Amino acid sequence: MKRREVVAGLVGLVAHPLLGSSQAGVPDAKPGSLSLIRLIANPSSFDGRRLRLAGYLGYNGIDTAVGLYVSETDGRNAMISESIDLDLDEATAKKFVRHYVVLDATFHAPKGGGSEFLNGSLNHISNLKAWNYGDNHPDAQP
């Protein structure tokens, strides 16, 4: 079997739970794993779905609002076009901000017409934990 066929098969396995999902708006439903880049590129395809996402948690500006960014560079430079807004309490956000995280959440696509959430938002956040990679990895360079 060729490498391309193996990769295509694995992508299909990861995407399969998202294709016929009936988990819209259900906080306890099993989340489907998804790339943050794919979510930002196709927000309406995932509206109301329970997702498992990984990214860099950073502030969205001068206030205490936080977003899940594609990369640390995007987060440190507040590249809001590369993030999804999180409905997360301030105390929890402080523990994880400036770190890569993995979380489960319900996604809400932007409604258009100048929506305040450029790429959508996440709520019903659960299983938030530091991702042991990037700046959290023991082998990371300072």
N, C-alpha and C positions, 0 to 999 in steps of 0.2 A: 504494500500500500504506500502510495506517495505521501510525502509530508503534507502537501496541500490538502489531500483528502482527509488526513487525520485532523488537521486544524479545522477544516470545515465541519467535520463531525463533532468536534468538541464545542465549537461555536453554536452549533445546532442544539446540543444538549443544554448549554447554558441558557439559550434563548427560548427553548421549548416551554418552560413554565410561564413565560410572558405572553405567548401567542394566544392562547384561549383562556386567559385568566378571568375568573369570575370573582376576584377578590377586591373589587373596587370599594374603597372607603372602609375596609374591614381592618382595624388595627391589629388584630390577632392572627391574620392570615399569614401563611408562610411567604416571605418575600422572595422575589426572583432577583438574582444577581444581574447587575447591569453596569456598563461603563458610563461614567459621568459625561464623557464626550458624546456618546450616543444619546443620552437623555437630553442634553442641551441642544443637539442637532434635531431631535424629533420629539419635542415636549408633548404635543397633543396625542401622540401614540401611547403615552404612558400615564395620561391624566387619570387620577384616582387609584392608581395601582400601588400596591405594597412592594417596595424595592429594597434591595441590599446594595449599598453604595460605599465606595471608598474614595477618600479625597483629603485635601488639606483644609483644616478648619481655621478660618481667619476672620477678622473683622471686616465689615462691609463699608467702612468709612469712619467718621469721627465719633459715632455713637456706639452703643453696645450691641448693635445688630451683627449677627454672624452669618457667614455663608460657607458652603462646602465648595472648595475650589479644585480645579483640575490638578494644579501643581502648587508646590510651595512658592515658586516665583510669582505665580498669579496671586496667591494669597497675600504675600508680603507687599505686593504692589497694588493691592485692592483692585485687581482687574475683574470688576463685577460682571463683565460679559462672559467670563469664564467660571461663573459660580451659580449655585442654587441657594436661595435664601432658606434659612432654618428657623423654625419656631421652637426656640430653645431657651430655657430660663438662664438668667445671667450667671448664677452660681455654677451650673453645669458647664456652661460655655467657658468660664474662666479656667476650669480644670483641663480642658482639651484644646483651647485655642493655641495656635502656632504648633500644632502637631497633626500628623496624618492620623485619620480615624476611619473606622468601619462602623456603619450604622444601618439599622432598618428603619424605614419611614414610609409614610404615604405621600405620594407626589401629587401636586396640583399644578397643572399647566397654566401659563399666563393667559389671562382672559382677553388680551389685546386692548386696543384703544388707550394706550399709555399706561398699561398696568404698572403698579409700583414694583412688582417683582419681575424683572427683566426676563429671566429664564424659568420662572415658576418658583414654587416653594415646597418645603417639606414640613410635615407635622406628624403627630403621633410617633415621635422618635423613640426607639427602643434599642436595646443591645448596643448602645454607644460605647465603643472601647478604642483605646489607642491601637494603632496599627503598627506592629513591630517591624517597621521598614522606614526608610528615609531618615528623618531626624530622630526617630525613636529607636532606631536599630543600634545595638551595642557597637557595631563596627562602623557607624557613621562618623565621618570626619567633622570636626567642629568648624 
